[in-house]
Amino acid sequence: MRVSTRRPGMNDVARAAGVSHQTVSRVLNNHPNVRDETRDRVLAAIADLGYRRNSAARTLVTQRSGTVGVVTTGSFSFGPSQTLVAIEEAARETGYFITVATLRTVDAESMRDALDHLMQQGVDGIVVIAPHAEVVDAVRAAHEQLPVVVVAALVDPPESVTTVSVDQVLGARAVVDHLAGLGHREIVHVSGPAGWLDAEARTAGWRGQSKASGLEVPDVVEGDWTSGCGYEIGRRMAAEGAPTAVFAANDHLALGLLRAFHEAGMRVPRDVSVVGFDDITGSEDFIPPLTTVRPGFVDLGHQIIETLRGLLDGMTVGDAVLVPELVVRASTASPRRA
């Protein structure tokens, strides 16, 4: 007696669920016009049969590879790395594969090489995680050949480029508004490195809201995203006389500040309030737990993939900007009165 080793196909799923082949296809492609109970039956049949999509067959039928290319920098900074993870998870949920091209150096030539490499692989569309302004111009040419979504906090994005971003300016404004509401009259900003779009947007938000709130606007203290840099800046601040409030451009900088202030015998938030940005894993376990801005990377990943799918389907898709959330914890309080 011969035992069949044939992999279950869509027709098998359709028979098991009591639906048409087209309905199974709609469920697999997350089509909205499927009743919930029908979708549940199809998904249950898929699980029972152990059905797996045949990507080669799908490519022949749809003329699409089912693969999205992602260009990112070699940076291990929390924001870009979490964005990549969120994109991969959102793509997998919608049936797409991901292929990644990493930039060793961030410049227009490297970006063009990465885009060419992905297009040669036959990707359906490309997502560019672009924390640097230099990479944006190189995207325009690729945009004419296939859909491209740029993940960047561009103040004035070109019309030919579709962007998805977190409102970095709004997040920074929320920080200043929170600290000003507690009674701080001057907020020092430790920024990210020059040339990073997110850093520039957070600085712009801090400066704009400080002026709007009638606060003193001191010079920016430039950082580099690392806790070591925050620690050295914190040591200098403690030695020279720390302000009542510091807004760090990311949580790693804030972590270094907390250590420096602790070693100097300063208590947070009694002597100085500290706020970060990104809500990194473990920020709630800092001493004290850190007030920070939560960008919402999971939502960002889903929005990026939805925007790209809209472009693939020929829809007119505008830029998408997500609203971050200020998470208030124990590292901020009203300034101590002399």
ABEGO torsion letter per residue (X at the ends): XBBBABBBBAAAAAAAAGBBAAAAAAAAAGBABBBAAAAAAAAAAAAAAGBBBBAAAAAAAAGBAGBBBBBBBABABAAAAAAAAAAAAAAAAAGBBBBBBBBABBBAAAAAAAAAAAAAAGBABBBBBBABAAAAAAAAAAAAABBBBBBBBBABBBAABBBBBBBAAAAAAAAAAAAAAAGBABBBBBBBBBGBAAAAAAAAAAAAAAAAAGBBBBBBBBBAGBAAAAAAAAAAAAAAGBBABBBBABAAAAAAAAAAAAAAGBBOAAABBBBBBGGBBGAAABOBBBBBBBAGAAAAAAAAAAAAAAAAAGBBBBBBBBBBBBBBBAABBBBBBX
